Amino acid sequence: MNKDAAGAAGDDGAEPQSAPVCATADDFYTAEARALMGRLLVSWLQGNHVTPTEVLHLPHWQKAVENDRSYQLALQHVADQQAPRLRLKPSQRIGELANLVGAVQRQTRARLTERRPPEAEPGRFSAQVAALAKAAGSPQEAEFLVNAALCQYLGAGRDWGTKVERLLALWEAEPLAGPAKAAVDSLLGEVLRSPGALHDIGERVDPVALVIEDALVMLGLLGESEALLDRDLLDGKPVLRARMPAVVRLAAVLADGTMTCARAGLLAALQRELGRKDHLLPGAGSSIQAAAHLVPELQLIGRLGEALKTDGHTFIGGHATAEVLERRVARLVSVGTLQDLLEGRTVLEKVVALFELQRVVYGDYARRIVEDYLRSFLDDRDFPGRLLDSSKTRLKKLKSVAEVQQLVKASLFPPEDRSRWGAMMDQIQLTFIRTNQIFAPFEKDKPPPQKVLETLDLCAEGAFTEGECMKRARGLLTRYAQRPTVIREFLAGAGSSAEGAARLMALGEKMRRAGVPFVDVTRMRVLVVEDEEAAAGYIRMVLSDMGVQSVTWARDGQEAMDLFGGHEGDYDIIVCDWMMPRLSGIDVLKQVRAARPDLPFLMVTALATQPAVEAAMKHDVTAYIAKPFPPEQLEEKLMVLMNRGHKGAKDAAAAARR
C-alpha cells in the first residue's frame, strides 16, 4: 500500500498542477488517484460519509456515485486538464475515462466474486491480512482484498465518528503487524482528511477554535487539559472543554511514528479548518472589527501559531500552515479595518491600540500594515500637540507622554526607531514640564512636603519619560524626599508605632520604585550611649516613633565600647552623649572611628561652643545636636544620617547642621 495516499493532495489540500493520468484500472487505486477523487467528489463523499477507498472497493458505492452529477463534472474536469497533454480532444479523453471506470467496476465485482474477503475483525485483523496476502495471486490483489475487508467493516459506520471508532477498535484490540497497521493508517488518513470528520470526532459544531484544539491534541502539539481559548464563558454560555475519548485515543495512535498517512490526513483537515472564514473566537459574529473582538482574535491566532511550531521555529505542515495563518490574519487586518477600529478615538487611544495590535498580529504582511499606520502617527509633525490634546488635565497629559514612550520601548520596531521616538517623547514631556512649571515648587529650598510626595508618586508610577525628565525628577527627589518634614507628612495620621513603621516601609518601597535611594528606617540598628536614664528614654522614644525597632542602650562610654568591641558590624548609627563617666563621647568617637570610619555618629552635647564643635569635627564626627532639643530636630538629624550615611565628615556634618 502506498504510504503517500493521505499526503498526495499537498499539505494544504490544494489540487496538484496536473491530475494523474490513469491508463489501466489499477491506476485508479494509486495514492494520487484516490486523493484526486477525494477532492473532485468531496461534496458527494461528505454527504454520504464515504471515503475514496470505500468507493473503489464496494460495488454499491460505485453505482451510486455514477448517478450523481458531480461524477460527470469530475470526469469533465480531468478530461479538460489531461486532453492537451495526451494530444486528444476532451470528448475523447472522457470516453477513455468512462471505459476505465467501467473496467474498475468489472474488476471489483470479479475480485469479490472470486475471493470475497471476510469482514475485518478486531483482535484478528493481523492474521486476516496475512491470510489474504497468502491467498492472493498478486500484491495488487492482496492490497485490494485487505482494503475490501476494511471497507466492509467500516460499512456499519454511518458517520465519520463511528468510522473512526471502528478503526480505533482494530488498533486497540491487538498489536497490529506491519501490513495491517499500514492498511488502517491509509484508511484512517482518508477519514481524518474528510470535511466534517474533526467535528464528528470531537462532537463539536463550533467554535472553530475548539475543533482546532482537538486537532492539536491529536497531533501531540497540545496537552489533553491545555487550551488555546482562555475564556471559560463566552456570550454568557459555558465553553465545552472536555475532550471526547476518541480525541485522546487518536492522540495515542498518531504518536506511533509509522502512522504517516493518518497524521498527514489530520494535518490537511487542520489546515482546512484554519482556512475557514469563520472567526476563531466564538460569539464574535460580524462585530469582529470592534476592539473587544479583534485583539483577542489576533491573540488567539498568535497562540495558535506558536502551538503549531514543533520545535519553536518550524511549522508542522511547513509553509502551507504558515500561509493559511497569514491569510486568516490578512482577512482581519487592513487599512480599512484599522480606520474602522480607530474611528472616534483620541490620538492616545489610537496609538495604544496600534501598539497592542503590533504585538499580537501574526505574519509579516499584516504587521507591516499596522506598523506603517503607526508610523504615520508618530512621524506626524502635529503629533505632540494632538497627543497632549488627548487628555484634559495636566497630570494625564504628563502620563500620556510617558505611556507612549514605554510602548515605543516595548515595541517590535528596529532599535534605531525606538531610540529616535523615545528621545522625541522625552523632549515633548520636557517642553510640557517647562511650559507648565511642573517642577516650580522645587525652586525653593523647602518645597511643600505634599508636592514632594506627589512628585514621588508620579515617579514611582513611571509618569516621567526616561531621559532628561526622569533624571531631573529623581535628582529633586533625592535631594528633598528624605527630609523629615516630608517623612512626617507621609506618616501623618498613623495611629500607632506599628502603623508608622508599616508606612515607612511603604514609603521606602515607593522610593525604590522611583529609583530614589532610601534607607528602611525600620531595619536600622541604633546604639544609644547616654548616662542619664531620662535623656536615654527620650531618645529611644523618638527612635520608636520613627519606626526604629532595634535600639540598644549603653549607660556610659565604657559599656558602649564593651558592646561595640567585636560587634562593629551590628550597628548602623550611634547616638552618643558627650559628657559621661569612665569614657567621654570624644573617647568613644575615637575608638569607633578606628574600627568603623564610615559609621554615622551623632554627638549629643550641652556645650555647642565653637571649640567643642571643632574638637568633634577633628575626630570625624558625622553630626552633632545641642541639648535641649525637640523631637522634630532629633528626627531631622537622624533621618539625614540614616539616609545619607557617612559621606565624609565635612559634607555630612554640613548636611546635618541645616
VOGU-3710 file (C-alpha; in Angstrom, 3 decimals, decimal comma):
1> mnkdaagaag> 0,000/0,000/0,000  1,255/3,494/-0,848  2,112/5,480/2,314  1,728/8,761/0,420  -2,001/8,307/-0,016  -3,020/10,850/2,546  -0,446/13,404/1,509  -0,867/13,342/-2,245  -3,108/16,367/-2,279  -0,457/18,520/-0,651
11> ddgaepqsap> -0,332/19,791/2,911  -2,958/22,426/2,366  -5,335/20,216/0,432  -4,736/22,180/-2,780  -5,047/20,351/-6,086  -1,744/19,487/-7,811  -0,963/21,224/-11,077  -1,776/18,075/-13,072  -4,118/15,162/-12,383  -2,561/11,665/-12,532
21> vcataddfyt> -3,066/10,003/-15,910  -4,790/6,637/-15,443  -4,169/4,156/-18,235  -5,382/0,970/-16,545  -7,959/0,065/-13,916  -5,205/-0,495/-11,317  -4,081/3,128/-11,753  -7,287/4,255/-10,036  -6,075/2,677/-6,783  -2,881/4,724/-6,536
31> aearalmgrl> -2,487/7,308/-3,808  -2,587/10,175/-6,287  -5,785/8,960/-7,972  -7,572/8,426/-4,657  -6,510/11,884/-3,477  -7,857/13,441/-6,686  -11,125/11,552/-6,272  -11,379/12,878/-2,722  -11,114/16,468/-3,963  -13,325/16,268/-7,042
41> lvswlqgnhv> -16,110/14,297/-5,373  -15,792/15,984/-1,985  -19,447/17,063/-1,710  -20,815/13,648/-2,611  -18,321/11,807/-0,400  -19,081/14,128/2,511  -22,826/13,796/2,047  -22,608/10,011/2,197  -19,749/9,805/4,733  -17,735/7,660/2,335
51> tptevlhlph> -14,000/7,630/1,554  -12,463/7,198/-1,927  -11,132/3,778/-0,853  -14,670/2,624/0,009  -15,914/3,716/-3,420  -13,122/1,745/-5,108  -13,825/-1,453/-3,141  -17,619/-1,585/-2,717  -19,805/-2,018/-5,862  -22,909/-0,356/-4,410
61> wqkavendrs> -20,997/2,908/-3,851  -19,584/2,743/-7,378  -23,106/2,503/-8,749  -24,361/5,291/-6,503  -21,683/7,789/-7,459  -22,230/7,155/-11,176  -25,732/8,553/-10,834  -24,560/11,797/-9,229  -23,949/14,948/-11,258  -20,628/15,562/-9,500
71> yqlalqhvad> -19,282/12,381/-11,118  -19,814/13,755/-14,642  -18,338/17,122/-13,652  -15,288/15,358/-12,231  -14,750/13,395/-15,465  -15,076/16,590/-17,489  -12,586/18,412/-15,253  -9,972/15,657/-15,559  -10,526/15,329/-19,307  -10,121/19,071/-19,880
81> qqaprlrlkp> -6,879/19,016/-17,932  -5,370/15,893/-19,471  -6,529/16,102/-23,093  -3,923/18,680/-24,246  -1,079/16,646/-22,710  -2,348/13,465/-24,394  -2,972/15,262/-27,709  -6,650/14,331/-27,536  -9,931/16,147/-27,615  -11,686/16,418/-24,213
91> sqrigelanl> -14,550/14,305/-25,546  -12,095/11,559/-26,461  -10,477/11,623/-23,033  -13,902/11,487/-21,341  -14,666/8,377/-23,364  -11,397/6,776/-22,261  -12,029/7,650/-18,625  -15,576/6,254/-18,776  -14,234/2,993/-20,170  -11,607/2,863/-17,391
101> vgavqrqtra> -14,261/3,461/-14,736  -16,258/0,573/-16,240  -13,139/-1,592/-16,057  -12,726/-0,696/-12,381  -16,316/-1,721/-11,686  -15,931/-5,037/-13,505  -12,621/-5,757/-11,779  -14,158/-5,001/-8,368  -17,077/-7,396/-8,945  -14,793/-10,077/-10,333
111> rlterrppea> -12,341/-9,972/-7,423  -15,114/-10,001/-4,830  -16,895/-12,863/-6,618  -13,746/-14,944/-6,896  -12,444/-14,442/-3,382  -14,677/-12,336/-1,169  -12,653/-11,400/1,940  -14,084/-11,720/5,438  -15,035/-8,512/7,208  -12,153/-7,126/9,289
121> epgrfsaqva> -12,380/-8,308/12,870  -10,830/-6,628/15,937  -8,260/-8,884/17,554  -7,793/-10,985/14,391  -7,069/-8,355/11,753  -3,316/-9,012/11,516  -3,975/-12,723/10,921  -6,661/-11,872/8,339  -4,254/-9,622/6,424  -1,584/-12,325/6,423
131> alakaagspq> -4,082/-14,923/5,168  -5,367/-12,691/2,356  -1,813/-11,883/1,229  -1,045/-15,607/1,070  -4,189/-16,439/-0,890  -3,986/-13,572/-3,395  -2,471/-14,056/-6,804  -0,587/-10,720/-6,813  0,382/-7,843/-4,489  -2,278/-5,672/-6,158
141> eaeflvnaal> -4,970/-8,255/-5,485  -3,767/-8,672/-1,880  -3,975/-4,935/-1,313  -7,455/-4,850/-2,842  -8,727/-7,677/-0,629  -7,318/-6,148/2,565  -8,933/-2,793/1,773  -12,190/-4,540/0,830  -12,201/-6,290/4,230  -11,675/-2,932/5,940
151> cqylgagrdw> -14,346/-1,195/3,871  -16,929/-3,900/4,711  -16,047/-3,411/8,378  -16,493/0,377/8,061  -19,824/-0,051/6,259  -21,633/-0,155/9,603  -20,374/3,354/10,339  -22,815/5,923/9,031  -20,775/8,958/10,123  -17,090/9,846/10,462
161> gtkverllal> -17,128/9,500/14,227  -18,357/5,911/14,040  -15,839/5,005/11,333  -13,007/6,357/13,474  -14,365/4,445/16,459  -14,267/1,188/14,468  -10,704/1,826/13,237  -9,643/2,569/16,813  -11,164/-0,743/17,889  -8,978/-2,570/15,334
171> weaeplagpa> -5,878/-0,719/16,541  -6,510/-1,220/20,245  -7,606/-4,875/20,109  -4,133/-6,191/19,268  -0,615/-5,016/18,358  -1,077/-4,733/14,600  1,515/-6,264/12,283  3,122/-4,011/9,667  0,769/-4,660/6,705  -2,341/-4,474/8,891
181> kaavdsllge> -1,146/-1,253/10,507  -0,413/0,258/7,072  -3,960/-0,534/5,901  -5,503/1,113/8,969  -3,145/4,083/8,585  -4,135/4,681/4,957  -7,892/4,485/5,542  -7,716/6,487/8,781  -5,870/9,184/6,851  -8,738/9,406/4,347
191> vlrspgalhd> -11,326/9,580/7,107  -9,482/12,295/9,024  -8,969/14,310/5,842  -12,710/14,283/5,084  -14,627/17,543/5,739  -16,582/17,313/8,952  -14,545/14,453/10,395  -12,879/16,611/13,054  -16,264/17,939/14,152  -17,716/14,414/14,376
201> igervdpval> -14,758/13,041/16,323  -14,790/15,849/18,890  -18,605/16,026/18,823  -18,393/19,760/18,211  -20,127/22,006/15,735  -18,419/25,215/16,746  -16,472/27,223/17,708  -13,672/26,640/15,233  -11,061/27,246/17,939  -12,194/24,234/19,956
211> viedalvmlg> -12,208/21,997/16,877  -8,644/23,155/16,186  -7,693/22,494/19,814  -8,888/18,902/19,406  -6,733/18,514/16,281  -3,676/19,872/18,126  -4,270/17,389/20,950  -4,436/14,536/18,439  -1,200/15,730/16,810  0,511/15,893/20,197
221> llgesealld> 1,000/19,671/19,981  -1,326/20,438/22,885  -1,870/18,598/26,139  -5,208/16,961/26,835  -6,066/19,558/29,501  -4,439/22,524/27,747  -6,379/25,191/25,857  -5,811/27,986/23,370  -9,079/29,713/24,170  -8,591/31,300/27,575
231> rdlldgkpvl> -12,205/32,235/28,276  -14,484/29,952/30,244  -17,619/31,911/29,411  -18,452/33,385/26,034  -21,669/35,232/25,332  -22,886/34,067/28,727  -22,593/30,384/27,797  -20,013/27,951/29,179  -17,478/26,614/26,694  -17,378/22,825/26,492
241> rarmpavvrl> -13,813/21,992/27,439  -13,887/18,211/27,903  -12,117/16,218/25,199  -14,086/13,356/23,737  -12,494/9,924/24,396  -11,867/9,441/20,676  -9,686/12,582/20,608  -7,452/11,285/23,381  -7,330/7,760/21,920  -6,379/9,117/18,490
251> aavladgtmt> -3,551/11,100/20,080  -2,100/7,782/21,286  -2,486/6,212/17,832  -0,928/9,134/15,982  2,027/9,157/18,379  3,143/5,983/16,552  5,789/7,158/14,098  4,572/4,816/11,354  1,111/6,453/11,139  2,237/8,939/8,500
261> caragllaal> -0,924/8,836/6,365  -3,193/9,419/9,342  -1,072/12,357/10,558  -0,971/13,827/7,043  -4,749/13,483/6,731  -5,306/15,137/10,094  -2,895/17,915/9,195  -4,751/18,559/5,926  -8,023/18,728/7,872  -6,451/21,124/10,378
271> qrelgrkdhl> -5,242/23,398/7,585  -8,734/23,351/6,090  -10,201/24,425/9,462  -7,594/27,174/9,739  -8,563/28,379/6,275  -12,257/28,716/7,100  -13,646/32,227/7,149  -15,378/31,674/10,475  -13,793/33,584/13,340  -11,874/31,506/15,835
281> lpgagssiqa> -13,342/33,455/18,720  -16,894/32,342/19,489  -19,588/34,957/19,607  -17,662/37,496/17,531  -20,180/37,421/14,700  -19,947/40,401/12,391  -18,544/42,641/15,125  -15,021/41,241/14,878  -13,699/44,643/13,852  -14,552/46,025/17,268
291> aahlvpelql> -11,537/46,166/19,554  -13,267/43,894/22,051  -13,128/41,076/19,488  -10,323/41,940/17,081  -7,461/41,971/19,591  -8,493/38,705/21,323  -8,963/37,089/17,901  -5,441/38,092/16,868  -4,037/36,967/20,222  -5,682/33,594/19,714
301> igrlgealkt> -4,158/33,275/16,235  -0,772/34,154/17,712  -1,074/31,447/20,373  -2,187/29,026/17,684  0,833/29,915/15,554  3,180/29,161/18,451  1,424/25,872/19,191  1,847/24,794/15,558  5,640/25,107/15,741  7,056/21,708/16,562
311> dghtfiggha> 10,470/22,987/17,627  9,625/26,603/18,377  10,627/27,653/14,840  9,304/25,244/12,176  5,590/24,912/11,460  4,112/21,458/11,292  2,993/21,232/7,685  5,663/23,729/6,657  4,972/26,774/4,520  1,368/25,755/3,818
321> taevlerrva> 0,479/26,121/7,509  2,201/29,488/7,777  0,394/30,669/4,646  -3,065/29,710/5,848  -2,466/31,534/9,140  -1,292/34,644/7,307  -4,363/34,577/5,083  -6,573/34,383/8,171  -4,856/37,436/9,674  -4,933/39,302/6,360
331> rlvsvgtlqd> -8,741/38,979/6,322  -8,809/40,729/9,705  -6,159/43,410/9,279  -6,242/46,016/6,522  -6,048/49,785/6,303  -9,826/49,892/6,140  -10,089/47,677/9,203  -7,736/49,919/11,147  -9,655/53,019/10,161  -12,893/51,460/11,365
341> llegrtvlek> -11,247/50,230/14,557  -9,803/53,642/15,463  -12,741/55,799/14,430  -13,903/58,144/17,195  -10,842/57,615/19,420  -8,330/60,127/20,677  -4,781/60,067/19,310  -3,554/58,471/22,534  -6,183/55,721/22,311  -5,325/55,145/18,654
351> vvalfelqrv> -1,600/54,821/19,320  -2,160/52,493/22,291  -4,443/50,268/20,184  -1,940/50,145/17,304  0,956/49,197/19,570  -1,185/46,430/21,034  -2,039/45,191/17,562  1,642/45,187/16,607  2,354/42,785/19,462  -0,474/40,365/18,713
361> vygdyarriv> -0,815/40,446/14,922  0,565/37,402/13,132  2,525/37,442/9,876  4,833/39,953/8,202  2,219/41,310/5,792  -0,352/42,227/8,434  2,285/43,544/10,825  3,629/45,806/8,086  0,158/47,320/7,626  -0,120/48,053/11,355
371> edylrsfldd> 3,408/49,451/11,599  3,039/51,711/8,572  -0,181/53,072/10,045  1,537/53,618/13,391  4,472/55,404/11,783  2,062/57,807/10,151  1,013/58,937/13,639  4,418/59,102/15,308  6,122/60,928/12,438  3,338/63,482/12,000
381> rdfpgrllds> 4,640/66,970/12,830  1,402/67,680/14,720  1,658/64,524/16,829  2,972/66,211/20,040  0,091/68,637/20,181  -2,526/66,060/19,227  -1,191/63,644/21,838  -1,332/66,243/24,625  -4,782/67,331/23,496  -5,969/63,725/24,035
391> sktrlkklks> -6,011/64,335/27,812  -7,771/67,053/29,755  -5,683/67,505/32,919  -2,006/68,350/33,292  -1,414/65,114/35,158  -2,992/62,975/32,448  -1,094/64,833/29,737  2,159/64,151/31,583  1,359/60,466/31,972  0,207/60,060/28,369
401> vaevqqlvka> 3,627/61,047/27,013  5,411/58,582/29,330  2,928/55,857/28,383  3,646/56,261/24,683  7,394/56,211/25,359  7,026/52,916/27,237  5,010/51,492/24,337  7,745/52,574/21,942  10,383/50,953/24,139  8,480/47,620/24,278
411> slfppedrsr> 7,530/47,651/20,590  8,815/45,447/17,772  10,258/48,354/15,792  14,012/48,354/14,984  16,299/49,738/17,744  17,051/52,934/15,816  13,339/53,758/15,547  12,733/53,009/19,229  15,654/55,230/20,209  14,530/58,100/17,983
421> wgammdqiql> 10,902/58,054/19,095  11,906/57,540/22,754  14,061/60,679/22,654  11,238/62,533/20,911  8,790/61,639/23,691  11,296/62,780/26,334  11,632/66,131/24,574  7,838/66,504/24,302  7,436/65,943/28,032  10,383/68,183/28,934
431> tfirtnqifa> 8,829/71,048/26,973  5,489/70,401/28,685  7,141/70,396/32,145  8,866/73,717/31,479  5,793/75,334/29,976  3,534/74,232/32,836  6,149/74,745/35,594  5,682/71,212/36,939  8,896/71,455/38,987  8,350/75,071/40,086
441> pfekdkpppq> 7,675/74,141/43,781  11,219/72,744/43,982  12,799/76,065/43,093  12,578/76,998/46,774  14,898/75,292/49,229  11,914/73,998/51,202  9,246/72,777/48,747  5,856/71,870/50,258  6,053/68,266/51,513  2,808/67,400/49,736
451> kvletldlca> 4,303/68,484/46,386  7,352/66,337/47,034  5,149/63,323/47,768  3,037/63,986/44,688  6,181/64,047/42,550  7,352/60,844/44,247  4,051/59,172/43,344  4,420/60,242/39,724  7,979/58,997/39,571  7,070/55,645/41,163
461> egaftegecm> 4,190/55,252/38,685  6,519/55,864/35,738  4,827/59,132/34,791  8,125/60,719/33,716  9,806/59,803/30,448  13,135/58,047/30,590  15,862/60,513/29,792  16,138/64,119/30,896  12,721/64,245/32,588  13,257/61,199/34,788
471> krarglltry> 16,788/62,354/35,588  15,516/65,724/36,837  12,677/64,193/38,842  14,984/61,725/40,574  17,532/64,426/41,302  14,911/66,579/43,028  13,523/63,633/44,986  16,969/62,523/46,086  17,508/65,985/47,494  14,126/66,592/49,142
481> aqrptviref> 12,170/63,356/49,633  14,274/62,268/52,610  13,726/65,412/54,623  11,964/64,936/57,984  9,182/67,342/57,045  8,329/65,119/54,086  8,582/61,970/56,175  6,298/63,472/58,848  3,783/64,456/56,176  3,754/60,879/54,933
491> lagagssaeg> 3,367/59,491/58,449  0,661/61,967/59,467  -2,346/60,233/60,918  -0,565/56,989/61,837  -2,376/55,683/64,903  0,473/53,619/66,367  4,169/52,904/66,123  3,395/49,725/64,197  1,323/51,642/61,666  4,069/54,247/61,389
501> aarlmalgek> 6,646/51,535/60,758  4,417/49,998/58,082  4,029/53,379/56,411  7,782/53,901/56,420  8,247/50,562/54,728  5,671/51,558/52,118  7,485/54,844/51,588  10,769/53,013/51,109  9,192/50,710/48,538  7,731/53,683/46,691
511> mrragvpfvd> 11,127/55,390/46,590  12,800/52,244/45,335  10,243/52,031/42,517  11,009/55,646/41,726  14,729/54,858/41,594  15,496/57,118/44,563  17,841/55,842/47,318  16,151/55,377/50,686  17,134/53,570/53,859  14,491/51,412/55,544
521> vtrmrvlvve> 14,403/53,073/58,970  12,518/50,158/60,486  15,566/47,963/59,965  18,139/50,398/61,337  20,160/49,216/64,360  20,943/52,116/66,714  23,285/52,226/69,700  22,276/54,957/72,187  25,068/55,943/74,612  23,668/58,129/77,429
531> deeaaagyir> 24,371/58,084/81,176  21,138/59,882/82,126  18,213/57,469/82,080  15,619/60,166/81,354  17,621/61,511/78,397  18,174/57,970/77,094  14,457/57,245/77,381  13,668/60,441/75,477  15,980/59,495/72,584  14,618/55,937/72,497
541> mvlsdmgvqs> 11,058/57,301/72,399  11,895/59,477/69,387  13,504/56,498/67,633  10,473/54,336/68,364  8,128/56,979/66,957  10,251/57,000/63,805  9,732/53,246/63,450  13,200/52,112/64,520  12,774/48,708/66,107  16,343/47,788/67,129
551> vtwardgqea> 17,707/50,174/69,810  20,498/49,205/72,246  21,177/51,405/75,326  24,647/51,782/76,854  24,738/53,633/80,214  28,206/55,103/79,700  31,095/55,174/77,265  32,822/52,095/78,637  29,664/49,978/78,423  29,255/51,224/74,844
561> mdlfgghegd> 32,768/50,025/73,950  32,116/46,702/75,633  29,035/46,265/73,433  30,762/47,582/70,319  34,020/45,626/70,593  33,886/42,525/68,418  30,431/43,525/67,111  31,408/46,527/64,998  29,066/45,474/62,158  25,992/45,133/64,385
571> ydiivcdwmm> 25,156/48,866/64,380  24,070/51,286/61,648  24,269/54,524/63,685  25,463/55,702/67,104  23,789/58,467/69,152  26,261/59,391/71,912  26,301/61,917/74,767  29,495/63,955/75,171  29,874/64,202/78,935  29,822/60,752/80,613
581> prlsgidvlk> 31,733/58,894/83,320  34,510/56,395/82,560  34,703/57,243/78,822  33,574/60,539/77,282  31,797/60,889/73,957  35,043/62,014/72,300  36,816/58,883/73,593  34,007/56,725/72,254  34,200/58,530/68,894  37,958/57,934/68,641
591> qvraarpdlp> 37,606/54,188/69,216  34,630/53,871/66,870  36,484/55,688/64,105  39,427/53,325/64,479  37,147/50,387/63,749  34,366/51,906/61,587  35,420/55,111/59,785  32,136/55,095/57,852  29,683/54,602/60,747  27,319/57,594/61,213
601> flmvtalatq> 27,964/59,135/64,641  25,647/61,757/66,181  27,175/63,600/69,155  24,769/64,954/71,785  26,190/67,885/73,742  25,119/70,592/76,149  28,154/72,670/75,111  27,616/73,651/71,470  30,577/76,016/71,579  32,937/76,579/68,688
611> paveaamkhd> 35,873/74,807/70,437  33,638/71,821/71,232  32,400/71,592/67,654  35,924/71,828/66,301  37,083/69,082/68,675  34,306/66,812/67,492  34,991/67,628/63,832  38,679/66,894/64,360  37,786/63,317/65,187  35,446/62,955/62,224
621> vtayiakpfp> 32,054/63,209/63,921  29,242/62,901/61,424  26,901/65,394/63,092  26,030/66,891/66,452  22,950/68,165/68,247  22,784/70,517/71,236  20,692/69,892/74,347  17,876/70,538/74,895  16,305/69,609/71,552  12,698/68,958/70,446
631> peqleeklmv> 11,762/65,582/68,923  11,479/67,096/65,436  15,078/68,312/65,486  16,412/64,921/66,563  14,256/63,220/63,913  15,638/65,504/61,232  19,242/64,820/62,226  18,669/61,071/62,392  16,832/60,915/59,065  19,644/62,729/57,306
641> lmnrghkgak> 22,239/60,402/58,823  20,241/57,260/58,158  19,645/58,067/54,511  22,963/59,607/53,606  25,329/57,594/55,764  28,846/58,863/56,410  29,961/60,501/53,153  32,881/62,391/54,614  32,829/64,369/57,802  32,576/67,834/56,329
651> daaaaarr> 29,752/67,159/53,848  27,685/65,044/56,221  28,109/67,377/59,150  27,162/70,326/56,986  24,039/68,485/55,848  23,110/67,594/59,412  23,539/71,206/60,597  20,985/72,512/58,078
//
